[in-house]
């Protein structure tokens, strides 16, 4: 095991994280916020740990595929652990475990929170909370690979371990260049949303926090009532648009930049994603129509469908009070997620589409056993090893979901709360139903459950295999 290379890389990563914390500390100092001292202490601790790893003699040596996956898993755990320090040092939480939960929820773009009075917090803490989601959206590893290309280890494997989705489309030949393009698109969309929100009447500070938690499909919000607190229909429509855009494969945006429109227009996963969203919005509209006037029924239904579907987790209404069918539909959508290669969580559209095609193929084989048929996504034949990988992923995803539901139930929580909290955590959605619904927090979850859900959020963000490879690697060596 190349301990020197891995510790050196993790040290650099913590130094970069300390640099971001320092920017927030400067913001707090300039605005006179009372959390500046807490951020400075967190910067010193994080930078100290980073320098300890950075000063270790670096041996430029290729690390194995298993080590690359392990390094990604360790990086996300460390990001959550050190990202919790500003919360803990300022006293937002009495328990470091709670601070860790909030930090992991941020970096994994889950949006599950323990905070009940967000608006009472200093602006620096709120900005840090939003920044953790923005950094986690495209991926802290992808960011690191983009701007520090001389890391000397297998950057492509680390990007593959982190980017969500079963089909990683190769945007450009070099991984560092690919990462830069992805982040350029990500930043551009963020800036576009900030500008549009400001034009709709939202303040600069709220617009920045808003965009920082929309594009990563995160869901943290600086107001206690989430976006409903804005009371701004125009901002809600803007958010619907950008949540949908965040759920699209970012490789398609690169193709659009190159004016290569045909692969985008013919992309079957995009058609499936857009089709399911449109149909679901229409269904929610007609169900809500008796309770609201037409425009409000459309806006509330569209917002909540896109928010849950893309795993963003924003709320504009208490959907727990909606008709039972819609609540069930939203719970079902927690297992969908955006397209592969998007910032969304959960299973991803490509996997669901592939499983549907595989199921139809098996039925066809039963009727025509002598016919050789293949599964296609668009015009491309999907290799059998990818289909096996998708099948394995879905089994493991549901397995960990069931295990988490059982564990939460064993801690005294009711079935709906346990089931939805598990689905919302492993799918990186955020709000669930009943005791963890849109107007509640995760305070009801016992301490052991919060720790487990923190790990489940990382498991879901890294799409299970990365974490399991890391655990298998450590177990085998030690």
MIVEXKOL-552172 format. One record per residue (C-alpha): x, y, z. Coordinates in nm, 4 decimals. Layout:
BEGIN
(r (X; Y; Z))
...
//
This chain:
BEGIN
(r (0.0000; 0.0000; 0.0000))
(r (0.1434; 0.3377; -0.1016))
(r (0.0860; 0.5098; 0.2319))
(r (0.3142; 0.8013; 0.1477))
(r (0.1323; 0.8861; -0.1751))
(r (-0.2101; 0.8574; -0.0132))
(r (-0.1220; 1.0614; 0.2972))
(r (0.0412; 1.3253; 0.0791))
(r (-0.2719; 1.3547; -0.1323))
(r (-0.5047; 1.3683; 0.1701))
(r (-0.2823; 1.6351; 0.3237))
(r (-0.3158; 1.8472; 0.0096))
(r (-0.6894; 1.7967; 0.0151))
(r (-0.7171; 1.9186; 0.3758))
(r (-0.5053; 2.2224; 0.2928))
(r (-0.7452; 2.3040; 0.0096))
(r (-1.0380; 2.2624; 0.2491))
(r (-0.8672; 2.4931; 0.4979))
(r (-0.8288; 2.7482; 0.2185))
(r (-1.2042; 2.7461; 0.1555))
(r (-1.2673; 2.7818; 0.5299))
(r (-1.0325; 3.0799; 0.5296))
(r (-1.2418; 3.2496; 0.2622))
(r (-1.5498; 3.2118; 0.4826))
(r (-1.3493; 3.3392; 0.7817))
(r (-1.2572; 3.6511; 0.5820))
(r (-1.6233; 3.6976; 0.4894))
(r (-1.7163; 3.6795; 0.8588))
(r (-1.4417; 3.9257; 0.9517))
(r (-1.5517; 4.1736; 0.6851))
(r (-1.9173; 4.1507; 0.7834))
(r (-1.8455; 4.1550; 1.1565))
(r (-2.0078; 3.8161; 1.2125))
(r (-1.9361; 3.6546; 1.5513))
(r (-1.8247; 3.3227; 1.3984))
(r (-1.4950; 3.4529; 1.2528))
(r (-1.2901; 3.3233; 1.5470))
(r (-1.4426; 2.9768; 1.5200))
(r (-1.3532; 2.9596; 1.1519))
(r (-0.9957; 3.0719; 1.2188))
(r (-0.9509; 2.7955; 1.4780))
(r (-1.1013; 2.5433; 1.2341))
(r (-0.8615; 2.6674; 0.9653))
(r (-0.5620; 2.6169; 1.1956))
(r (-0.6674; 2.2640; 1.2922))
(r (-0.7474; 2.1615; 0.9337))
(r (-0.4336; 2.3215; 0.7903))
(r (-0.2227; 2.1635; 1.0651))
(r (-0.3564; 1.8190; 0.9821))
(r (-0.3076; 1.8912; 0.6126))
(r (0.0528; 2.0021; 0.6604))
(r (0.1244; 1.6863; 0.8582))
(r (0.0262; 1.4816; 0.5554))
(r (0.1812; 1.7256; 0.3091))
(r (0.5244; 1.7147; 0.4743))
(r (0.5432; 1.3384; 0.4574))
(r (0.8026; 1.2350; 0.2033))
(r (0.6179; 1.2026; -0.1251))
(r (0.6982; 0.9103; -0.3477))
(r (0.5562; 0.9601; -0.6933))
(r (0.4278; 0.6138; -0.7556))
(r (0.1150; 0.4884; -0.9261))
(r (-0.1366; 0.3511; -0.6822))
(r (-0.3624; 0.0588; -0.7604))
(r (-0.7266; 0.0751; -0.8590))
(r (-0.8347; -0.0462; -0.5134))
(r (-0.6150; 0.2192; -0.3504))
(r (-0.7686; 0.4871; -0.5721))
(r (-1.1175; 0.3909; -0.4606))
(r (-1.0027; 0.3747; -0.0993))
(r (-0.8492; 0.7197; -0.1277))
(r (-1.1789; 0.8654; -0.2506))
(r (-1.3705; 0.7092; 0.0392))
(r (-1.1156; 0.8414; 0.2909))
(r (-1.1276; 1.1880; 0.1346))
(r (-1.5038; 1.2124; 0.1810))
(r (-1.4877; 1.0940; 0.5419))
(r (-1.2128; 1.3460; 0.6193))
(r (-1.4050; 1.6254; 0.4453))
(r (-1.7029; 1.5506; 0.6667))
(r (-1.4891; 1.5231; 0.9799))
(r (-1.2986; 1.8504; 0.9343))
(r (-1.5932; 2.0284; 0.7743))
(r (-1.7757; 1.9777; 1.1057))
(r (-1.5229; 2.1886; 1.2995))
(r (-1.6773; 2.5347; 1.2323))
(r (-2.0145; 2.4094; 1.3592))
(r (-1.8585; 2.2527; 1.6674))
(r (-1.6218; 2.5356; 1.7594))
(r (-1.8932; 2.7995; 1.7291))
(r (-2.1293; 2.5903; 1.9407))
(r (-2.3983; 2.5305; 1.6807))
(r (-2.4102; 2.1774; 1.8198))
(r (-2.3132; 2.0534; 2.1647))
(r (-2.2130; 1.7185; 2.0215))
(r (-1.9371; 1.6710; 1.7635))
(r (-2.1400; 1.3788; 1.6250))
(r (-2.4230; 1.6183; 1.5381))
(r (-2.1761; 1.8560; 1.3734))
(r (-2.0351; 1.5615; 1.1764))
(r (-2.3858; 1.4612; 1.0659))
(r (-2.4593; 1.8149; 0.9401))
(r (-2.1223; 1.8350; 0.7640))
(r (-2.1587; 1.4969; 0.5929))
(r (-2.5135; 1.5871; 0.4922))
(r (-2.3685; 1.8989; 0.3309))
(r (-2.0776; 1.7445; 0.1440))
(r (-2.2886; 1.4520; 0.0217))
(r (-2.5569; 1.7030; -0.0897))
(r (-2.8164; 1.5161; 0.1136))
(r (-2.9722; 1.8140; 0.2894))
(r (-3.0873; 1.6268; 0.6006))
(r (-3.0485; 1.8703; 0.8889))
(r (-3.0555; 1.8799; 1.2666))
(r (-3.1002; 2.2590; 1.2785))
(r (-3.4350; 2.3989; 1.3886))
(r (-3.3623; 2.7744; 1.3925))
(r (-3.1400; 2.8364; 1.0913))
(r (-3.2074; 3.2085; 1.0641))
(r (-3.0558; 3.2703; 1.4085))
(r (-2.7145; 3.1470; 1.2897))
(r (-2.4362; 3.3859; 1.1764))
(r (-2.4087; 3.4411; 0.8023))
(r (-2.0639; 3.2794; 0.7925))
(r (-2.1944; 2.9492; 0.9294))
(r (-2.4845; 2.9572; 0.6829))
(r (-2.2481; 3.0333; 0.3938))
(r (-2.0183; 2.7472; 0.4980))
(r (-2.3199; 2.5182; 0.5150))
(r (-2.4099; 2.6109; 0.1569))
(r (-2.0494; 2.5882; 0.0375))
(r (-2.0132; 2.2313; 0.1617))
(r (-2.2984; 2.1324; -0.0676))
(r (-2.1636; 2.3269; -0.3618))
(r (-1.8207; 2.1657; -0.3246))
(r (-1.9729; 1.8230; -0.2803))
(r (-2.2041; 1.8600; -0.5798))
(r (-1.9522; 1.8209; -0.8580))
(r (-1.7189; 1.6447; -0.6183))
(r (-1.4247; 1.7524; -0.4081))
(r (-1.2056; 1.4961; -0.5828))
(r (-1.3039; 1.6201; -0.9284))
(r (-1.2228; 1.9758; -0.8156))
(r (-0.8866; 1.8631; -0.6820))
(r (-0.8014; 1.6734; -1.0002))
(r (-0.9039; 1.9739; -1.2102))
(r (-0.6787; 2.2290; -1.0468))
(r (-0.3957; 2.0137; -0.9110))
(r (-0.3227; 1.7859; -1.2081))
(r (0.0247; 1.6955; -1.0879))
(r (-0.0971; 1.4724; -0.8072))
(r (0.0962; 1.1877; -0.9636))
(r (-0.1621; 0.9202; -0.8956))
(r (-0.4498; 0.7700; -1.0847))
(r (-0.6745; 1.0683; -1.1244))
(r (-0.8992; 0.8943; -1.3749))
(r (-0.9766; 0.6121; -1.1320))
(r (-1.0574; 0.8608; -0.8583))
(r (-1.2939; 1.0518; -1.0852))
(r (-1.4640; 0.7270; -1.1870))
(r (-1.5006; 0.6342; -0.8216))
(r (-1.6717; 0.9632; -0.7468))
(r (-1.8826; 1.0625; -1.0461))
(r (-2.2317; 0.9121; -1.0201))
(r (-2.3897; 0.6869; -1.2783))
(r (-2.3220; 0.3522; -1.4461))
(r (-2.2061; 0.4984; -1.7786))
(r (-1.9227; 0.7488; -1.7419))
(r (-1.9096; 0.9332; -2.0708))
(r (-1.5590; 1.0447; -2.1493))
(r (-1.5866; 1.4121; -2.2301))
(r (-1.2245; 1.4732; -2.3265))
(r (-0.9209; 1.2411; -2.3338))
(r (-0.7343; 1.3878; -2.0352))
(r (-0.8918; 1.3574; -1.6941))
(r (-0.7652; 1.6934; -1.5650))
(r (-0.9024; 1.8680; -1.8708))
(r (-1.2308; 1.6821; -1.8330))
(r (-1.2595; 1.7888; -1.4696))
(r (-1.1932; 2.1524; -1.5620))
(r (-1.4669; 2.1473; -1.8258))
(r (-1.7148; 1.9937; -1.5805))
(r (-1.6369; 2.2571; -1.3190))
(r (-1.6530; 2.5374; -1.5759))
(r (-2.0050; 2.4278; -1.6721))
(r (-2.0986; 2.3893; -1.3052))
(r (-1.9729; 2.7386; -1.2152))
(r (-2.1389; 2.8928; -1.5202))
(r (-2.4790; 2.7466; -1.4342))
(r (-2.4369; 2.8621; -1.0734))
(r (-2.3640; 3.2187; -1.1846))
(r (-2.6583; 3.2146; -1.4228))
(r (-2.8921; 3.1142; -1.1420))
(r (-2.7550; 3.3820; -0.9086))
(r (-2.8174; 3.6508; -1.1711))
(r (-3.1710; 3.5318; -1.2473))
(r (-3.2599; 3.5091; -0.8787))
(r (-3.1385; 3.8637; -0.8202))
(r (-3.3460; 3.9829; -1.1164))
(r (-3.6472; 3.8172; -0.9536))
(r (-3.5976; 4.0255; -0.6398))
(r (-3.3911; 3.7934; -0.4184))
(r (-3.1000; 3.9551; -0.2305))
(r (-2.7399; 3.8818; -0.3331))
(r (-2.6676; 3.6898; -0.0127))
(r (-2.9749; 3.4668; -0.0447))
(r (-2.9194; 3.4246; -0.4196))
(r (-2.5638; 3.2979; -0.3629))
(r (-2.6717; 3.0552; -0.0913))
(r (-2.9677; 2.9535; -0.3038))
(r (-2.7563; 2.8729; -0.6102))
(r (-2.4877; 2.7027; -0.3993))
(r (-2.7491; 2.4532; -0.2793))
(r (-2.9524; 2.4165; -0.6005))
(r (-2.6858; 2.3205; -0.8540))
(r (-2.5470; 2.0396; -0.6343))
(r (-2.9079; 1.9267; -0.5753))
(r (-2.8359; 1.9776; -0.2065))
(r (-3.1361; 2.1343; -0.0361))
(r (-2.9797; 2.3275; 0.2533))
(r (-3.1398; 2.6704; 0.2728))
(r (-3.0665; 2.9800; 0.4850))
(r (-3.4346; 3.0263; 0.5772))
(r (-3.6290; 2.8151; 0.8272))
(r (-3.9169; 2.7642; 0.5815))
(r (-3.6862; 2.6685; 0.2952))
(r (-3.7783; 2.8409; -0.0322))
(r (-4.1338; 2.8941; 0.0866))
(r (-3.9858; 3.1651; 0.3110))
(r (-3.9082; 3.3773; 0.0040))
(r (-4.2745; 3.4004; -0.0962))
(r (-4.1507; 3.4586; -0.4503))
(r (-4.3178; 3.2535; -0.7294))
(r (-4.0646; 3.3752; -0.9893))
(r (-3.7759; 3.2439; -0.7763))
(r (-3.9575; 2.9115; -0.7433))
(r (-3.9898; 2.8752; -1.1222))
(r (-3.6213; 2.9636; -1.1638))
(r (-3.5350; 2.6994; -0.9045))
(r (-3.7482; 2.4373; -1.0805))
(r (-3.5541; 2.5024; -1.4012))
(r (-3.2103; 2.4791; -1.2407))
(r (-3.2975; 2.1729; -1.0326))
(r (-3.3981; 2.0031; -1.3561))
(r (-3.0767; 2.1195; -1.5279))
(r (-2.8682; 1.9928; -1.2347))
(r (-3.0242; 1.6506; -1.2867))
(r (-2.8949; 1.6315; -1.6456))
(r (-2.5703; 1.4531; -1.7351))
(r (-2.3050; 1.7281; -1.7417))
(r (-2.1314; 1.5575; -2.0324))
(r (-2.4288; 1.6600; -2.2468))
(r (-2.3644; 2.0261; -2.1661))
(r (-2.0112; 1.9881; -2.2937))
(r (-2.1462; 1.8451; -2.6188))
(r (-2.3783; 2.1443; -2.6471))
(r (-2.0828; 2.3779; -2.5996))
(r (-1.9152; 2.2022; -2.8929))
(r (-2.2390; 2.2433; -3.0922))
(r (-2.2634; 1.8664; -3.1170))
(r (-2.6430; 1.8578; -3.0873))
(r (-2.7266; 1.5174; -3.2368))
(r (-2.6030; 1.2978; -2.9454))
(r (-2.7922; 1.5216; -2.7019))
(r (-3.1191; 1.5128; -2.8965))
(r (-3.0907; 1.1355; -2.9406))
(r (-2.9955; 1.0626; -2.5809))
(r (-3.2467; 0.8056; -2.4593))
(r (-3.1776; 0.8615; -2.0908))
(r (-3.2481; 1.2348; -2.1287))
(r (-3.5789; 1.1597; -2.3025))
(r (-3.6735; 0.9156; -2.0263))
(r (-3.5751; 1.1633; -1.7528))
(r (-3.7674; 1.4526; -1.9089))
(r (-4.0663; 1.2346; -1.9924))
(r (-4.1106; 1.0966; -1.6421))
(r (-4.0728; 1.4449; -1.4908))
(r (-4.3317; 1.6007; -1.7256))
(r (-4.5861; 1.3224; -1.6722))
(r (-4.5373; 1.3373; -1.2940))
(r (-4.5861; 1.7146; -1.2902))
(r (-4.9127; 1.6782; -1.4817))
(r (-5.0341; 1.4066; -1.2438))
(r (-4.9507; 1.6180; -0.9376))
(r (-5.1202; 1.9212; -1.0962))
(r (-5.4536; 1.7442; -1.1452))
(r (-5.4441; 1.5918; -0.7975))
(r (-5.3678; 1.9267; -0.6300))
(r (-5.6086; 2.1274; -0.8465))
(r (-5.9072; 2.0884; -0.6090))
(r (-5.7006; 2.2303; -0.3199))
(r (-5.5300; 2.5280; -0.4926))
(r (-5.5995; 2.7610; -0.7807))
(r (-5.4542; 2.6456; -1.1140))
(r (-5.1219; 2.8328; -1.1169))
(r (-5.0443; 2.7507; -0.7543))
(r (-5.1350; 2.3842; -0.8008))
(r (-4.9030; 2.3616; -1.1010))
(r (-4.6180; 2.5486; -0.9287))
(r (-4.6346; 2.3559; -0.6011))
(r (-4.6688; 2.0210; -0.7739))
(r (-4.3918; 2.0899; -1.0257))
(r (-4.1583; 2.2230; -0.7604))
(r (-4.1968; 1.9287; -0.5246))
(r (-4.1826; 1.6670; -0.7991))
(r (-3.8607; 1.8078; -0.9477))
(r (-3.7105; 1.8692; -0.6025))
(r (-3.7585; 1.5115; -0.4819))
(r (-3.6984; 1.3569; -0.8240))
(r (-3.3570; 1.5223; -0.8569))
(r (-3.2846; 1.4578; -0.4846))
(r (-3.2547; 1.8322; -0.4145))
(r (-3.4905; 1.8264; -0.1173))
(r (-3.6217; 2.1846; -0.1235))
(r (-3.9792; 2.2333; -0.0053))
(r (-4.2405; 2.4986; -0.0733))
(r (-4.5298; 2.3218; 0.0987))
(r (-4.5905; 2.0555; 0.3627))
(r (-4.6362; 1.7636; 0.1266))
(r (-4.7109; 1.5371; 0.4222))
(r (-5.0564; 1.7028; 0.4189))
(r (-5.1078; 1.6208; 0.0496))
(r (-5.3252; 1.3294; -0.0692))
(r (-5.1873; 0.9853; 0.0109))
(r (-5.1191; 0.9014; -0.3550))
(r (-4.8924; 1.2038; -0.3995))
(r (-4.7012; 1.1312; -0.0781))
(r (-4.6445; 0.7760; -0.1966))
(r (-4.5382; 0.9023; -0.5394))
(r (-4.2823; 1.1399; -0.3854))
(r (-4.1487; 0.8555; -0.1685))
(r (-4.1166; 0.6435; -0.4822))
(r (-3.9283; 0.9246; -0.6562))
(r (-3.6618; 0.9163; -0.3852))
(r (-3.5316; 0.6036; -0.5601))
(r (-3.5049; 0.7694; -0.9039))
(r (-3.2523; 1.0538; -0.8969))
(r (-3.1201; 1.2458; -1.1943))
(r (-2.9246; 1.1195; -1.4927))
(r (-2.5918; 0.9454; -1.4613))
(r (-2.3193; 1.2108; -1.4563))
(r (-2.5458; 1.4663; -1.2885))
(r (-2.5136; 1.6076; -0.9372))
(r (-2.8255; 1.4176; -0.8273))
(r (-2.8206; 1.1169; -0.5981))
(r (-3.0175; 0.7917; -0.5726))
(r (-3.0181; 0.5132; -0.8343))
(r (-3.0039; 0.7312; -1.1501))
(r (-3.2227; 0.7210; -1.4590))
(r (-2.9747; 0.5170; -1.6644))
(r (-2.9857; 0.2262; -1.4202))
(r (-3.3643; 0.2269; -1.3980))
(r (-3.3942; 0.2435; -1.7758))
(r (-3.1439; -0.0395; -1.8197))
(r (-3.3278; -0.2577; -1.5668))
(r (-3.6571; -0.1982; -1.7487))
(r (-3.4969; -0.2930; -2.0798))
(r (-3.3367; -0.5999; -1.9250))
(r (-3.6699; -0.7091; -1.7756))
(r (-3.8415; -0.6762; -2.1150))
(r (-3.5557; -0.8691; -2.2744))
(r (-3.5997; -1.1577; -2.0302))
(r (-3.9738; -1.1702; -2.1020))
(r (-3.8971; -1.1701; -2.4746))
(r (-3.6482; -1.4553; -2.4270))
(r (-3.9124; -1.6636; -2.2528))
(r (-4.1351; -1.6301; -2.5583))
(r (-3.8491; -1.6598; -2.8109))
(r (-3.5777; -1.8702; -2.6389))
(r (-3.3696; -1.9190; -2.9537))
(r (-3.3420; -1.5483; -3.0361))
(r (-3.0203; -1.3685; -2.9361))
(r (-3.1132; -1.0201; -2.8131))
(r (-2.9121; -0.7409; -2.6586))
(r (-2.9934; -0.4422; -2.4430))
(r (-2.9455; -0.1073; -2.6135))
(r (-2.9346; 0.2431; -2.4750))
(r (-3.0046; 0.4623; -2.7730))
(r (-2.8174; 0.3011; -3.0625))
(r (-2.5411; 0.1578; -2.8454))
(r (-2.5383; -0.1993; -2.7262))
(r (-2.4823; -0.2113; -2.3512))
(r (-2.2184; -0.4654; -2.2549))
(r (-2.3232; -0.7491; -2.0284))
(r (-2.0647; -0.6587; -1.7634))
(r (-2.2284; -0.3155; -1.7290))
(r (-2.5711; -0.4785; -1.6916))
(r (-2.4318; -0.7108; -1.4246))
(r (-2.2816; -0.4119; -1.2485))
(r (-2.6140; -0.2279; -1.2587))
(r (-2.7963; -0.5339; -1.1234))
(r (-2.5419; -0.5662; -0.8441))
(r (-2.5671; -0.1983; -0.7586))
(r (-2.9465; -0.2011; -0.7353))
(r (-2.9394; -0.5125; -0.5162))
(r (-2.6838; -0.3562; -0.2803))
(r (-2.8705; -0.0242; -0.2802))
(r (-3.1950; -0.1928; -0.1761))
(r (-3.0097; -0.4193; 0.0685))
(r (-2.8568; -0.1260; 0.2572))
(r (-3.1894; 0.0572; 0.2419))
(r (-3.3653; -0.2397; 0.4069))
(r (-3.0898; -0.2796; 0.6673))
(r (-3.1063; 0.0906; 0.7540))
(r (-3.4865; 0.0784; 0.7789))
(r (-3.4654; -0.2186; 1.0163))
(r (-3.1974; -0.0507; 1.2299))
(r (-3.4005; 0.2700; 1.2654))
(r (-3.7115; 0.0676; 1.3465))
(r (-3.5142; -0.1174; 1.6152))
(r (-3.4334; 0.2235; 1.7681))
(r (-3.8036; 0.2877; 1.8253))
(r (-3.9001; 0.4844; 1.5132))
(r (-4.2202; 0.4075; 1.3251))
(r (-4.2080; 0.2288; 0.9909))
(r (-4.2852; 0.5292; 0.7670))
(r (-4.0252; 0.7466; 0.9402))
(r (-3.7650; 0.4673; 0.9284))
(r (-3.8339; 0.3797; 0.5652))
(r (-3.8345; 0.7393; 0.4394))
(r (-3.5307; 0.8453; 0.6479))
(r (-3.3402; 0.5500; 0.5036))
(r (-3.4506; 0.6277; 0.1463))
(r (-3.3733; 0.9981; 0.1892))
(r (-3.0267; 0.9287; 0.3317))
(r (-2.8959; 0.6672; 0.0920))
(r (-3.0535; 0.8584; -0.1977))
(r (-2.9072; 1.1914; -0.0727))
(r (-3.2551; 1.3470; -0.0813))
(r (-3.2876; 1.5058; 0.2646))
(r (-3.6469; 1.5363; 0.3874))
(r (-3.8582; 1.2252; 0.4268))
(r (-4.2046; 1.1620; 0.5700))
(r (-4.3697; 1.1703; 0.9123))
(r (-4.1125; 1.2544; 1.1862))
(r (-3.8464; 1.3516; 0.9287))
(r (-4.0905; 1.5298; 0.6968))
(r (-4.0443; 1.8669; 0.5259))
(r (-4.1309; 2.0653; 0.8393))
(r (-3.9234; 1.8475; 1.0734))
(r (-3.5545; 1.7776; 1.1338))
(r (-3.3543; 1.4623; 1.2027))
(r (-3.3370; 1.5413; 1.5753))
(r (-3.5760; 1.2522; 1.6362))
(r (-3.3080; 1.0058; 1.5214))
(r (-3.1028; 0.8681; 1.8148))
(r (-2.7261; 0.9328; 1.8255))
(r (-2.6381; 0.5836; 1.6995))
(r (-2.8836; 0.6318; 1.4137))
(r (-2.7290; 0.9664; 1.3196))
(r (-2.3850; 0.8094; 1.2997))
(r (-2.5155; 0.5251; 1.0866))
(r (-2.7063; 0.7636; 0.8587))
(r (-2.3891; 0.9728; 0.8182))
(r (-2.2114; 0.6653; 0.6839))
(r (-2.5125; 0.5756; 0.4690))
(r (-2.5088; 0.9235; 0.3140))
(r (-2.1434; 0.8740; 0.2137))
(r (-2.2287; 0.5252; 0.0910))
(r (-2.5036; 0.6664; -0.1308))
(r (-2.2952; 0.9606; -0.2562))
(r (-2.0095; 0.7314; -0.3629))
(r (-2.2544; 0.4791; -0.5051))
(r (-2.1786; 0.1927; -0.2643))
(r (-1.9062; 0.0116; -0.4602))
(r (-1.6382; 0.2693; -0.3763))
(r (-1.6977; 0.2307; -0.0028))
(r (-1.7233; -0.1483; -0.0201))
(r (-1.3967; -0.1697; -0.2148))
(r (-1.2346; 0.0462; 0.0536))
(r (-1.3663; -0.1763; 0.3351))
(r (-1.2608; -0.4922; 0.1521))
(r (-0.9166; -0.3433; 0.0849))
(r (-0.8621; -0.2485; 0.4504))
(r (-0.9935; -0.5824; 0.5764))
(r (-0.7682; -0.7748; 0.3404))
(r (-0.4565; -0.5832; 0.4423))
(r (-0.5196; -0.5730; 0.8131))
//
